Amino acid sequence: MTISNLQTLTKPQFDAQLRAFIEQFEGNKPLPYDDTTGNPTIGIGFNIYGDKSPMRDQVFTQMGILDTDVDMRKKLSDVINDPGRRTRALAAANNQTELNKINAEMQAELDAAYGQSFSMTPDQINTLFDAEVASRVSSVNTSSGVDYSNELIALISAKFNGVYGQGTIDALHLSDPYEARAEAWYQIRYAHVAGQNEKRRYAEAALFGLYGQGQDKGNRGRSPIMQFRYEVSLI
């Protein structure tokens, strides 16, 4: 069983609204930058940090830096993974002026290693984003049973941000669809590290909704779990 009373969307509506929602929080940047967790990122939230980064490999491929060009990939990866710069970026998380300086340093080093501007074109960003969306939609749809809707947008956003986990999946499959919605809403809104992307979690929970389309919002429409989650939402 999964949630019912979905706020349904057509596929074109879903695609457009999902992209707008993700870009609202991730941005769309052709040049690399350090995100709020100190991870070098490019495009629409493409995290390119790490010793082994499938996303970085996909970014390189989109940019025409193929896996056969081992030396170039290694030079660029070494710049991206510079531990000293990442430490500085983490320390400057709330200092945009310092972050801009750090990002400019990273860009200059990448440009020097690459021999030209290290940047993604709009077409490259769109192609990679569309592929990532298709993969995540398939995964989340399979695990949640939720089709094109506002609820699926909220779940996909959580997936992009790494917080769509087993707790949410289990909640979505509670036997009572109304309790499933209430518990899933709670997981989206509160089951994350305190202070981590709070605005995004709030927006995802609001989009998902504690109540489904046409559902009675009075006490008559609430199970015990829903009543509890409703009271929590008022705090």
N, CA, C and O of each residue as an XYZ file, in Angstrom:
940
protein
N       0.857     -1.199      0.000
C       0.000      0.000      0.000
C       0.889      1.243      0.000
O       1.957      1.236      0.612
N       0.471      2.282     -0.661
C       1.185      3.547     -0.600
C       0.164      4.658     -0.402
O      -1.019      4.389     -0.197
N       0.609      5.880     -0.461
C      -0.290      7.001     -0.189
C      -1.331      7.153     -1.296
O      -1.120      6.712     -2.426
N      -2.446      7.776     -0.962
C      -3.511      8.007     -1.933
C      -3.788      9.505     -2.017
O      -3.077     10.310     -1.415
N      -4.818      9.870     -2.764
C      -5.201     11.280     -2.916
C      -4.032     12.138     -3.388
O      -3.794     13.223     -2.858
N      -3.304     11.642     -4.389
C      -2.149     12.372     -4.901
C      -2.567     13.675     -5.575
O      -3.649     13.772     -6.155
N      -1.692     14.671     -5.489
C      -1.848     15.928     -6.217
C      -1.233     15.695     -7.598
O      -0.091     16.080     -7.850
N      -1.990     15.068     -8.480
C      -1.455     14.536     -9.722
C      -1.076     15.615    -10.733
O      -1.632     16.714    -10.742
N      -0.109     15.263    -11.585
C       0.386     16.145    -12.640
C       0.532     15.338    -13.920
O       0.746     14.126    -13.878
N       0.418     16.014    -15.056
C       0.781     15.368    -16.311
C       2.300     15.294    -16.364
O       2.981     15.978    -15.600
N       2.833     14.475    -17.254
C       4.297     14.375    -17.336
C       4.940     15.713    -17.706
O       5.933     16.086    -17.082
N       4.417     16.457    -18.698
C       5.028     17.769    -18.987
C       4.986     18.712    -17.778
O       5.952     19.425    -17.507
N       3.859     18.710    -17.056
C       3.773     19.534    -15.843
C       4.806     19.080    -14.816
O       5.501     19.897    -14.211
N       4.894     17.779    -14.634
C       5.839     17.216    -13.669
C       7.272     17.599    -14.023
O       8.021     18.069    -13.167
N       7.654     17.399    -15.289
C       9.029     17.686    -15.716
C       9.390     19.150    -15.474
O      10.465     19.451    -14.955
N       8.485     20.062    -15.853
C       8.759     21.497    -15.713
C       8.817     21.906    -14.247
O       9.704     22.661    -13.848
N       7.885     21.417    -13.452
C       7.832     21.808    -12.042
C       8.955     21.182    -11.234
O       9.459     21.799    -10.296
N       9.358     19.951    -11.588
C      10.482     19.324    -10.900
C      11.759     20.116    -11.136
O      12.506     20.400    -10.200
N      12.001     20.470    -12.389
C      13.222     21.224    -12.693
C      13.221     22.565    -11.962
O      14.237     22.957    -11.387
N      12.096     23.266    -11.979
C      12.024     24.563    -11.305
C      12.273     24.410     -9.813
O      12.946     25.241     -9.203
N      11.728     23.342     -9.221
C      11.890     23.127     -7.785
C      13.352     22.831     -7.446
O      13.890     23.390     -6.490
N      13.996     21.958     -8.220
C      15.396     21.608     -7.964
C      16.301     22.824     -8.166
O      17.187     23.088     -7.352
N      16.074     23.563     -9.256
C      16.910     24.734     -9.526
C      16.748     25.806     -8.459
O      17.674     26.574     -8.200
N      15.573     25.858     -7.838
C      15.339     26.839     -6.778
C      16.371     26.696     -5.664
O      16.776     27.684     -5.053
N      16.791     25.466     -5.407
C      17.727     25.216     -4.303
C      19.146     24.925     -4.781
O      20.110     25.261     -4.094
N      19.282     24.307     -5.949
C      20.615     23.931     -6.426
C      21.252     24.997     -7.300
O      22.475     25.064     -7.419
N      20.405     25.846     -7.922
C      20.940     26.804     -8.876
C      21.270     26.114    -10.195
O      21.034     24.917    -10.360
N      21.817     26.884    -11.126
C      22.227     26.363    -12.430
C      23.466     27.149    -12.840
O      23.367     28.258    -13.365
N      24.631     26.560    -12.594
C      25.889     27.300    -12.757
C      26.850     26.560    -13.680
O      27.157     25.389    -13.452
N      27.325     27.238    -14.718
C      28.229     26.584    -15.669
C      29.648     26.414    -15.129
O      30.415     25.602    -15.648
N      30.003     27.173    -14.091
C      31.339     27.103    -13.506
C      31.289     26.396    -12.158
O      30.281     26.476    -11.457
N      32.363     25.704    -11.785
C      32.380     24.993    -10.506
C      32.430     25.954     -9.316
O      32.960     27.061     -9.411
N      31.875     25.510     -8.217
C      31.859     26.296     -6.987
C      31.768     25.339     -5.810
O      31.386     24.180     -5.976
N      32.114     25.814     -4.634
C      31.991     25.005     -3.422
C      30.604     25.223     -2.827
O      30.196     26.358     -2.578
N      29.881     24.119     -2.601
C      28.543     24.254     -2.033
C      28.622     24.464     -0.524
O      29.714     24.643      0.015
N      27.489     24.445      0.163
C      27.451     24.770      1.587
C      28.137     23.713      2.450
O      28.413     23.954      3.625
N      28.417     22.531      1.864
C      29.128     21.496      2.614
C      30.582     21.378      2.174
O      31.272     20.426      2.542
N      31.049     22.353      1.381
C      32.441     22.357      0.952
C      32.732     21.470     -0.232
O      33.897     21.263     -0.572
N      31.691     20.930     -0.881
C      31.889     20.034     -2.018
C      31.897     20.809     -3.332
O      30.939     21.525     -3.625
N      32.961     20.681     -4.129
C      32.943     21.294     -5.453
C      31.759     20.774     -6.269
O      31.528     19.568     -6.347
N      31.021     21.690     -6.869
C      29.762     21.381     -7.543
C      29.689     22.208     -8.819
O      30.303     23.270     -8.921
N      28.927     21.704     -9.796
C      28.762     22.434    -11.048
C      27.377     22.117    -11.594
O      26.752     21.144    -11.170
N      26.888     22.933    -12.537
C      25.598     22.661    -13.152
C      24.460     22.795    -12.161
O      24.428     23.726    -11.356
N      23.520     21.854    -12.226
C      22.361     21.878    -11.329
C      22.627     20.925    -10.171
O      22.031     19.853    -10.075
N      23.532     21.340     -9.299
C      23.844     20.542     -8.113
C      24.637     19.287     -8.382
O      24.523     18.323     -7.626
N      25.453     19.262     -9.449
C      26.254     18.073     -9.751
C      27.487     18.063     -8.843
O      28.417     18.841     -9.054
N      27.499     17.204     -7.856
C      28.600     17.105     -6.898
C      29.762     16.359     -7.552
O      29.644     15.171     -7.853
N      30.879     17.046     -7.774
C      32.016     16.444     -8.480
C      33.184     16.147     -7.542
O      34.304     15.913     -7.996
N      32.922     16.157     -6.237
C      33.968     15.900     -5.253
C      34.066     14.407     -4.938
O      33.073     13.683     -5.005
N      35.273     13.958     -4.594
C      35.452     12.597     -4.111
C      36.531     11.848     -4.872
O      36.800     12.145     -6.035
N      37.159     10.858     -4.201
C      38.180     10.046     -4.857
C      37.587      9.299     -6.044
O      38.189      9.229     -7.115
N      36.388      8.740     -5.835
C      35.658      8.091     -6.913
C      34.292      8.758     -7.006
O      33.456      8.599     -6.116
N      34.071      9.496     -8.073
C      32.835     10.261     -8.224
C      32.187      9.960     -9.571
O      32.599     10.515    -10.589
N      31.174      9.086     -9.590
C      30.471      8.819    -10.851
C      29.912     10.089    -11.483
O      29.889     10.220    -12.707
N      29.459     11.029    -10.642
C      28.923     12.276    -11.189
C      30.024     13.073    -11.877
O      29.802     13.627    -12.953
N      31.210     13.139    -11.268
C      32.312     13.856    -11.920
C      32.656     13.198    -13.255
O      32.921     13.885    -14.241
N      32.653     11.873    -13.282
C      32.931     11.164    -14.537
C      31.902     11.530    -15.601
O      32.248     11.697    -16.771
N      30.631     11.654    -15.195
C      29.585     12.019    -16.161
C      29.752     13.455    -16.639
O      29.528     13.754    -17.812
N      30.149     14.349    -15.725
C      30.412     15.737    -16.116
C      31.555     15.779    -17.125
O      31.455     16.443    -18.157
N      32.645     15.067    -16.824
C      33.774     15.026    -17.753
C      33.331     14.524    -19.134
O      33.692     15.101    -20.159
N      32.551     13.453    -19.144
C      32.096     12.879    -20.411
C      31.259     13.878    -21.197
O      31.441     14.024    -22.405
N      30.340     14.570    -20.520
C      29.518     15.584    -21.181
C      30.379     16.695    -21.769
O      30.061     17.247    -22.822
N      31.471     17.017    -21.082
C      32.357     18.086    -21.541
C      33.332     17.612    -22.614
O      34.116     18.406    -23.134
N      33.290     16.316    -22.949
C      34.181     15.786    -23.978
C      35.508     15.304    -23.442
O      36.415     15.002    -24.217
N      35.642     15.225    -22.112
C      36.862     14.712    -21.493
C      36.608     13.228    -21.232
O      36.099     12.860    -20.173
N      36.957     12.389    -22.185
C      36.572     10.988    -22.151
C      37.437     10.175    -21.192
O      38.511     10.612    -20.779
N      36.946      8.981    -20.845
C      37.668      8.155    -19.874
C      38.987      7.638    -20.436
O      39.827      7.136    -19.690
N      39.170      7.761    -21.748
C      40.460      7.384    -22.339
C      41.535      8.425    -22.056
O      42.725      8.127    -22.154
N      41.130      9.640    -21.706
C      42.091     10.710    -21.388
C      42.381     10.668    -19.891
O      41.989     11.561    -19.140
N      43.064      9.631    -19.483
C      43.302      9.365    -18.056
C      44.080     10.494    -17.397
O      43.741     10.922    -16.294
N      45.116     10.976    -18.065
C      45.961     12.012    -17.468
C      45.182     13.300    -17.221
O      45.309     13.903    -16.156
N      44.374     13.729    -18.199
C      43.609     14.962    -18.026
C      42.598     14.811    -16.897
O      42.446     15.712    -16.072
N      41.912     13.682    -16.859
C      40.930     13.455    -15.788
C      41.601     13.484    -14.422
O      41.044     14.016    -13.461
N      42.809     12.906    -14.337
C      43.502     12.890    -13.047
C      43.920     14.295    -12.644
O      43.761     14.677    -11.485
N      44.458     15.077    -13.595
C      44.879     16.447    -13.267
C      43.707     17.277    -12.768
O      43.821     17.991    -11.772
N      42.592     17.180    -13.459
C      41.419     17.955    -13.060
C      40.857     17.461    -11.728
O      40.449     18.263    -10.889
N      40.835     16.145    -11.535
C      40.321     15.584    -10.277
C      41.182     16.005     -9.103
O      40.660     16.267     -8.019
N      42.487     16.075     -9.295
C      43.387     16.502     -8.217
C      43.087     17.932     -7.788
O      43.120     18.253     -6.600
N      42.796     18.789     -8.762
C      42.438     20.180     -8.436
C      41.114     20.209     -7.680
O      40.994     20.877     -6.653
N      40.136     19.493     -8.183
C      38.799     19.477     -7.573
C      38.853     18.950     -6.139
O      38.149     19.454     -5.264
N      39.688     17.938     -5.897
C      39.734     17.283     -4.583
C      40.766     17.875     -3.634
O      41.038     17.296     -2.582
N      41.342     19.012     -3.984
C      42.369     19.625     -3.138
C      41.893     19.725     -1.689
O      40.942     20.455     -1.410
N      42.542     19.000     -0.749
C      42.041     18.976      0.636
C      42.175     20.313      1.354
O      41.325     20.673      2.169
N      43.237     21.044      1.053
C      43.421     22.335      1.700
C      42.340     23.320      1.334
O      41.826     24.032      2.197
N      41.989     23.370      0.064
C      40.944     24.294     -0.379
C      39.589     23.888      0.198
O      38.788     24.746      0.568
N      39.332     22.579      0.276
C      38.056     22.137      0.833
C      37.936     22.521      2.311
O      36.862     22.905      2.773
N      39.041     22.415      3.040
C      39.047     22.826      4.452
C      38.731     24.309      4.574
O      37.964     24.720      5.444
N      39.326     25.105      3.699
C      39.063     26.546      3.707
C      37.616     26.840      3.341
O      36.988     27.720      3.929
N      37.087     26.102      2.367
C      35.693     26.323      1.944
C      34.724     25.995      3.071
O      33.742     26.710      3.274
N      34.987     24.937      3.793
C      34.133     24.577      4.926
C      34.163     25.655      5.996
O      33.134     25.993      6.581
N      35.351     26.190      6.245
C      35.501     27.232      7.267
C      34.820     28.526      6.837
O      34.418     29.331      7.678
N      34.691     28.727      5.521
C      34.119     29.972      5.001
C      32.667     29.794      4.558
O      32.159     30.589      3.767
N      32.001     28.761      5.062
C      30.646     28.431      4.601
C      29.679     29.605      4.676
O      28.773     29.715      3.849
N      29.863     30.480      5.657
C      28.948     31.617      5.835
C      29.569     32.949      5.415
O      29.067     34.020      5.756
N      30.661     32.862      4.676
C      31.369     34.057      4.236
C      31.463     34.029      2.713
O      32.423     33.495      2.157
N      30.468     34.604      2.040
C      30.398     34.513      0.591
C      31.581     35.175     -0.093
O      32.022     34.717     -1.148
N      32.099     36.243      0.490
C      33.259     36.916     -0.109
C      34.461     35.990     -0.148
O      35.162     35.914     -1.157
N      34.700     35.289      0.946
C      35.824     34.352      1.001
C      35.577     33.159      0.081
O      36.498     32.673     -0.575
N      34.319     32.687      0.037
C      34.000     31.568     -0.861
C      34.236     31.953     -2.320
O      34.758     31.158     -3.102
N      33.853     33.165     -2.676
C      34.079     33.630     -4.048
C      35.565     33.616     -4.383
O      35.953     33.251     -5.493
N      36.385     34.011     -3.432
C      37.839     34.001     -3.633
C      38.347     32.581     -3.828
O      39.156     32.317     -4.718
N      37.864     31.667     -2.989
C      38.276     30.266     -3.078
C      37.823     29.659     -4.401
O      38.570     28.921     -5.043
N      36.598     29.975     -4.803
C      36.083     29.458     -6.071
C      36.875     29.986     -7.264
O      37.117     29.263     -8.231
N      37.270     31.241     -7.186
C      38.071     31.830     -8.268
C      39.424     31.132     -8.374
O      39.933     30.909     -9.473
N      40.002     30.790     -7.223
C      41.276     30.058     -7.224
C      41.101     28.692     -7.876
O      41.920     28.283     -8.698
N      40.025     27.981     -7.507
C      39.768     26.665     -8.099
C      39.572     26.781     -9.604
O      40.098     25.970    -10.365
N      38.809     27.796    -10.039
C      38.551     27.981    -11.465
C      39.857     28.223    -12.214
O      40.074     27.650    -13.282
N      40.726     29.067    -11.665
C      41.995     29.380    -12.325
C      42.864     28.128    -12.462
O      43.489     27.916    -13.502
N      42.905     27.303    -11.419
C      43.708     26.080    -11.462
C      43.123     25.080    -12.456
O      43.868     24.414    -13.174
N      41.789     24.970    -12.503
C      41.161     24.063    -13.452
C      41.401     24.526    -14.889
O      41.711     23.716    -15.763
N      41.257     25.828    -15.128
C      41.490     26.376    -16.467
C      42.924     26.099    -16.915
O      43.164     25.746    -18.070
N      43.880     26.261    -15.989
C      45.288     26.035    -16.321
C      45.538     24.560    -16.645
O      46.257     24.239    -17.592
N      44.945     23.675    -15.858
C      45.131     22.242    -16.089
C      44.457     21.790    -17.382
O      44.971     20.924    -18.090
N      43.298     22.388    -17.685
C      42.502     21.994    -18.842
C      42.986     22.654    -20.129
O      42.766     22.128    -21.220
N      43.641     23.799    -20.002
C      44.123     24.513    -21.173
C      43.072     25.384    -21.819
O      43.304     25.952    -22.886
N      41.930     25.496    -21.193
C      40.823     26.346    -21.644
C      39.857     26.497    -20.477
O      40.084     25.939    -19.404
N      38.791     27.240    -20.681
C      37.846     27.440    -19.584
C      37.158     26.125    -19.208
O      36.569     25.453    -20.054
N      37.245     25.777    -17.939
C      36.553     24.583    -17.444
C      35.138     24.999    -17.098
O      34.887     25.553    -16.028
N      34.210     24.730    -18.013
C      32.817     25.135    -17.819
C      31.912     24.224    -18.632
O      32.343     23.597    -19.600
N      30.639     24.160    -18.220
C      29.653     23.369    -18.929
C      28.734     24.283    -19.728
O      28.368     25.364    -19.267
N      28.369     23.848    -20.912
C      27.407     24.597    -21.722
C      25.989     24.274    -21.239
O      25.779     23.265    -20.566
N      25.019     25.126    -21.580
C      23.628     24.807    -21.211
C      23.176     23.441    -21.723
O      22.486     22.709    -21.013
N      23.566     23.092    -22.962
C      23.166     21.794    -23.514
C      23.759     20.643    -22.702
O      23.087     19.641    -22.456
N      25.009     20.787    -22.291
C      25.652     19.737    -21.492
C      24.958     19.584    -20.136
O      24.731     18.469    -19.667
N      24.626     20.711    -19.520
C      23.940     20.681    -18.228
C      22.564     20.032    -18.389
O      22.183     19.179    -17.588
N      21.820     20.436    -19.423
C      20.483     19.901    -19.639
C      20.512     18.395    -19.885
O      19.689     17.659    -19.341
N      21.457     17.941    -20.700
C      21.550     16.512    -21.018
C      21.826     15.693    -19.766
O      21.201     14.656    -19.540
N      22.771     16.168    -18.948
C      23.116     15.426    -17.733
C      21.982     15.481    -16.721
O      21.680     14.479    -16.074
N      21.351     16.644    -16.578
C      20.240     16.765    -15.633
C      19.092     15.838    -16.029
O      18.529     15.144    -15.182
N      18.746     15.828    -17.316
C      17.648     14.981    -17.778
C      17.944     13.508    -17.507
O      17.053     12.748    -17.128
N      19.198     13.111    -17.703
C      19.573     11.714    -17.444
C      19.477     11.392    -15.963
O      19.001     10.321    -15.587
N      19.928     12.318    -15.119
C      19.870     12.101    -13.676
C      18.432     12.055    -13.188
O      18.087     11.240    -12.333
N      17.592     12.929    -13.731
C      16.175     12.940    -13.353
C      15.523     11.612    -13.718
O      14.808     11.023    -12.908
N      15.770     11.141    -14.943
C      15.162      9.888    -15.394
C      15.549      8.737    -14.478
O      14.716      7.898    -14.136
N      16.819      8.704    -14.080
C      17.291      7.648    -13.189
C      16.626      7.722    -11.825
O      16.198      6.704    -11.282
N      16.539      8.929    -11.271
C      15.959      9.092     -9.943
C      14.440      8.883     -9.940
O      13.888      8.313     -9.000
N      13.781      9.346    -10.989
C      12.329      9.141    -11.073
C      12.023      7.653    -11.116
O      11.114      7.185    -10.430
N      12.772      6.910    -11.912
C      12.561      5.469    -12.002
C      12.788      4.793    -10.655
O      12.001      3.944    -10.237
N      13.871      5.177     -9.978
C      14.209      4.577     -8.684
C      13.162      4.887     -7.622
O      12.707      3.992     -6.909
N      12.781      6.160     -7.521
C      11.838      6.569     -6.476
C      10.442      6.043     -6.769
O       9.730      5.625     -5.856
N      10.044      6.062     -8.047
C       8.732      5.523     -8.408
C       8.634      4.040     -8.041
O       7.607      3.583     -7.539
N       9.701      3.306     -8.295
C       9.711      1.879     -7.980
C       9.644      1.628     -6.487
O       8.917      0.745     -6.034
N      10.401      2.402     -5.719
C      10.466      2.163     -4.274
C       9.280      2.744     -3.516
O       8.960      2.285     -2.420
N       8.627      3.749     -4.090
C       7.540      4.427     -3.364
C       6.151      4.089     -3.893
O       5.170      4.142     -3.151
N       6.068      3.741     -5.171
C       4.763      3.521     -5.789
C       4.026      4.799     -6.113
O       2.840      4.763     -6.440
N       4.716      5.947     -6.028
C       4.100      7.256     -6.272
C       4.346      7.676     -7.719
O       5.484      7.670     -8.189
N       3.283      8.039     -8.417
C       3.383      8.457     -9.812
C       3.513      9.980     -9.919
O       3.662     10.665     -8.907
N       3.455     10.511    -11.158
C       3.662     11.935    -11.413
C       2.715     12.787    -10.563
O       1.494     12.715    -10.696
N       3.316     13.594     -9.690
C       2.527     14.373     -8.735
C       3.455     15.314     -7.979
O       4.678     15.220     -8.084
N       2.848     16.229     -7.211
C       3.652     17.076     -6.318
C       4.408     16.229     -5.314
O       5.540     16.545     -4.948
N       3.779     15.151     -4.869
C       4.414     14.281     -3.891
C       5.703     13.666     -4.453
O       6.712     13.568     -3.754
N       5.653     13.253     -5.730
C       6.852     12.668     -6.332
C       7.949     13.710     -6.500
O       9.127     13.388     -6.351
N       7.586     14.955     -6.806
C       8.588     16.020     -6.891
C       9.313     16.174     -5.560
O      10.538     16.283     -5.526
N       8.559     16.182     -4.466
C       9.175     16.315     -3.142
C      10.118     15.158     -2.858
O      11.204     15.360     -2.315
N       9.714     13.955     -3.220
C      10.550     12.776     -2.975
C      11.802     12.787     -3.849
O      12.880     12.409     -3.390
N      11.668     13.220     -5.106
C      12.823     13.292     -5.999
C      13.816     14.347     -5.493
O      15.027     14.130     -5.537
N      13.309     15.474     -5.019
C      14.188     16.504     -4.458
C      14.977     15.954     -3.285
O      16.178     16.196     -3.167
N      14.298     15.210     -2.413
C      14.987     14.595     -1.278
C      16.043     13.602     -1.759
O      17.125     13.508     -1.179
N      15.724     12.864     -2.817
C      16.671     11.914     -3.398
C      17.897     12.637     -3.928
O      19.021     12.195     -3.691
N      17.703     13.739     -4.639
C      18.818     14.539     -5.145
C      19.717     14.992     -4.005
O      20.938     15.048     -4.155
N      19.122     15.311     -2.877
C      19.853     15.865     -1.737
C      20.352     14.793     -0.771
O      20.940     15.110      0.263
N      20.117     13.528     -1.107
C      20.648     12.420     -0.319
C      19.907     12.097      0.959
O      20.466     11.461      1.853
N      18.633     12.532      1.065
C      17.890     12.285      2.310
C      16.623     11.457      2.078
O      15.773     11.358      2.963
N      16.501     10.868      0.896
C      15.396      9.931      0.648
C      15.903      8.546      1.019
O      16.644      7.926      0.257
N      15.504      8.063      2.189
C      16.043      6.812      2.681
C      14.983      5.808      3.078
O      13.806      5.949      2.745
N      15.430      4.787      3.801
C      14.538      3.687      4.149
C      13.406      4.125      5.055
O      12.308      3.571      4.988
N      13.659      5.120      5.910
C      12.593      5.602      6.788
C      11.410      6.138      6.005
O      10.257      5.866      6.341
N      11.698      6.906      4.954
C      10.625      7.444      4.108
C       9.949      6.335      3.319
O       8.725      6.313      3.186
N      10.746      5.420      2.800
C      10.190      4.317      2.019
C       9.259      3.463      2.880
O       8.160      3.105      2.456
N       9.713      3.142      4.095
C       8.876      2.344      5.001
C       7.580      3.079      5.332
O       6.510      2.474      5.393
N       7.688      4.391      5.547
C       6.499      5.183      5.871
C       5.490      5.138      4.741
O       4.290      5.013      4.981
N       5.966      5.240      3.514
C       5.078      5.257      2.357
C       4.318      3.945      2.185
O       3.300      3.901      1.493
N       4.806      2.889      2.806
C       4.181      1.576      2.636
C       3.442      1.099      3.878
O       3.154     -0.090      4.010
N       3.134      2.018      4.787
C       2.246      1.652      5.890
C       0.893      1.234      5.316
O       0.482      1.717      4.260
N       0.209      0.337      6.015
C      -1.016     -0.240      5.465
C      -2.138      0.779      5.276
O      -2.914      0.674      4.326
N      -2.231      1.761      6.169
C      -3.240      2.810      6.045
C      -2.656      3.946      5.198
O      -1.672      4.559      5.613
N      -3.228      4.247      4.030
C      -2.646      5.270      3.152
C      -2.585      6.660      3.779
O      -1.701      7.450      3.446
N      -3.515      6.965      4.681
C      -3.491      8.271      5.321
C      -2.388      8.348      6.374
O      -1.731      9.378      6.523
N      -2.193      7.253      7.099
C      -1.083      7.205      8.048
C       0.247      7.202      7.299
O       1.228      7.790      7.754
N       0.268      6.535      6.147
C       1.481      6.518      5.327
C       1.869      7.932      4.916
O       3.041      8.304      4.976
N       0.878      8.718      4.497
C       1.159     10.106      4.104
C       1.692     10.904      5.287
O       2.675     11.632      5.156
N       1.047     10.769      6.435
C       1.448     11.545      7.605
C       2.863     11.202      8.044
O       3.657     12.085      8.370
N       3.170      9.911      8.049
C       4.507      9.500      8.490
C       5.566      9.880      7.464
O       6.669     10.280      7.838
N       5.248      9.761      6.163
C       6.189     10.169      5.126
C       6.436     11.674      5.197
O       7.573     12.129      5.067
N       5.357     12.449      5.406
C       5.502     13.902      5.569
C       6.455     14.214      6.718
O       7.317     15.083      6.597
N       6.297     13.506      7.823
C       7.150     13.737      8.989
C       8.612     13.396      8.666
O       9.524     14.125      9.057
N       8.827     12.292      7.956
C      10.188     11.903      7.578
C      10.844     12.979      6.714
O      12.009     13.325      6.909
N      10.077     13.499      5.759
C      10.616     14.536      4.873
C      10.951     15.806      5.656
O      12.005     16.412      5.460
N      10.048     16.192      6.533
C      10.200     17.460      7.240
C      11.237     17.409      8.357
O      11.960     18.384      8.563
N      11.328     16.291      9.084
C      12.125     16.292     10.315
C      13.239     15.255     10.386
O      14.146     15.412     11.204
N      13.216     14.217      9.581
C      14.201     13.139      9.721
C      15.492     13.457      8.965
O      15.822     12.797      7.980
N      16.204     14.457      9.429
C      17.484     14.827      8.843
C      18.313     15.512      9.918
O      17.811     15.811     11.001
N      19.567     15.759      9.623
C      20.447     16.429     10.572
C      19.933     17.836     10.840
O      19.700     18.606      9.908
N      19.759     18.168     12.107
C      19.233     19.482     12.478
C      20.078     20.597     11.878
O      21.306     20.569     11.955
N      19.413     21.572     11.283
C      20.110     22.710     10.702
C      20.609     22.481      9.288
O      21.185     23.388      8.686
N      20.400     21.285      8.740
C      20.891     20.958      7.403
C      19.800     21.183      6.362
O      18.820     20.439      6.313
N      19.968     22.202      5.537
C      19.023     22.497      4.455
C      17.577     22.581      4.944
O      16.675     22.008      4.334
N      17.365     23.297      6.043
C      16.036     23.383      6.649
C      14.998     23.976      5.690
O      13.868     23.492      5.624
N      15.373     25.015      4.952
C      14.423     25.641      4.025
C      13.976     24.659      2.950
O      12.812     24.647      2.550
N      14.906     23.843      2.491
C      14.564     22.863      1.458
C      13.653     21.785      2.024
O      12.684     21.389      1.377
N      13.959     21.301      3.238
C      13.104     20.273      3.852
C      11.693     20.817      4.089
O      10.707     20.107      3.897
N      11.608     22.080      4.505
C      10.301     22.705      4.735
C       9.517     22.777      3.429
O       8.329     22.459      3.386
N      10.200     23.202      2.362
C       9.522     23.336      1.063
C       9.087     21.974      0.530
O       8.001     21.852     -0.037
N       9.923     20.950      0.705
C       9.565     19.605      0.253
C       8.347     19.086      1.008
O       7.429     18.525      0.408
N       8.342     19.277      2.338
C       7.207     18.806      3.139
C       5.927     19.547      2.765
O       4.852     18.952      2.694
N       6.054     20.850      2.527
C       4.877     21.638      2.150
C       4.325     21.174      0.802
O       3.111     21.097      0.616
N       5.216     20.869     -0.130
C       4.784     20.401     -1.449
C       4.161     19.008     -1.353
O       3.148     18.732     -1.996
N       4.765     18.138     -0.556
C       4.249     16.779     -0.376
C       2.858     16.811      0.268
O       1.928     16.144     -0.186
N       2.746     17.594      1.324
C       1.456     17.793      1.969
C       1.140     16.762      3.035
O       1.308     15.560      2.830
N       0.681     17.251      4.171
C       0.219     16.367      5.240
C      -1.136     15.757      4.868
O      -1.512     14.703      5.381
N      -1.857     16.425      3.976
C      -3.154     15.951      3.501
C      -3.112     15.814      1.986
O      -2.463     16.608      1.305
N      -3.799     14.814      1.463
C      -3.861     14.611      0.033
C      -4.945     15.443     -0.619
O      -5.690     16.157      0.052
N      -5.024     15.341     -1.936
C      -6.019     16.077     -2.707
C      -7.433     15.695     -2.259
O      -7.820     14.528     -2.319
N      -8.198     16.701     -1.807
C      -9.581     16.462     -1.426
C      -9.785     15.775     -0.095
O     -10.908     15.405      0.248
N      -8.706     15.598      0.668
C      -8.820     14.890      1.949
C      -9.353     15.808      3.042
O      -8.960     16.972      3.123
N     -10.250     15.287      3.889
C     -10.822     16.042      5.003
C      -9.707     16.444      5.962
O      -8.980     15.587      6.466
N      -9.570     17.747      6.217
C      -8.514     18.240      7.094
C      -8.977     18.406      8.537
O      -8.188     18.786      9.401
N     -10.244     18.125      8.802
C     -10.726     18.198     10.170
C     -10.378     16.939     10.932
O      -9.800     16.007     10.372
N     -10.725     16.907     12.199
C     -10.408     15.750     13.023
C     -11.014     14.464     12.463
O     -10.464     13.382     12.665
N     -12.147     14.575     11.761
C     -12.788     13.384     11.224
C     -11.898     12.692     10.189
O     -12.033     11.492      9.951
N     -10.995     13.450      9.580
C     -10.151     12.868      8.545
C      -8.798     12.428      9.059
O      -7.931     12.058      8.268
N      -8.598     12.457     10.364
C      -7.273     12.170     10.903
C      -7.231     10.843     11.662
O      -8.079     10.569     12.512
N      -6.236     10.035     11.339
C      -5.925      8.871     12.144
C      -5.112      9.354     13.342
O      -4.713     10.519     13.369
N      -4.849      8.491     14.347
C      -4.001      8.915     15.472
C      -2.633      9.432     15.035
O      -2.137     10.426     15.564
N      -2.023      8.741     14.056
C      -0.717      9.200     13.578
C      -0.847     10.561     12.923
O      -0.022     11.446     13.152
N      -1.888     10.735     12.100
C      -2.076     12.028     11.435
C      -2.325     13.135     12.447
O      -1.821     14.247     12.290
N      -3.091     12.838     13.474
C      -3.365     13.844     14.495
C      -2.075     14.277     15.170
O      -1.852     15.463     15.409
N      -1.220     13.292     15.475
C       0.069     13.592     16.115
C       0.944     14.428     15.195
O       1.523     15.428     15.620
N       1.042     14.013     13.914
C       1.884     14.753     12.984
C       1.310     16.163     12.756
O       2.063     17.122     12.589
N      -0.011     16.278     12.752
C      -0.635     17.590     12.591
C      -0.242     18.490     13.760
O       0.106     19.653     13.557
N      -0.296     17.959     14.980
C       0.074     18.758     16.143
C       1.546     19.141     16.112
O       1.920     20.240     16.521
N       2.392     18.212     15.615
C       3.810     18.525     15.468
C       3.994     19.675     14.480
O       4.835     20.549     14.689
N       3.203     19.673     13.400
C       3.352     20.702     12.366
C       3.010     22.098     12.887
O       3.418     23.099     12.298
N       2.275     22.164     13.973
C       1.888     23.453     14.523
C       2.939     24.052     15.450
O       2.874     25.227     15.811
N       3.916     23.213     15.832
C       4.938     23.676     16.776
C       5.888     24.664     16.105
O       6.814     25.162     16.745
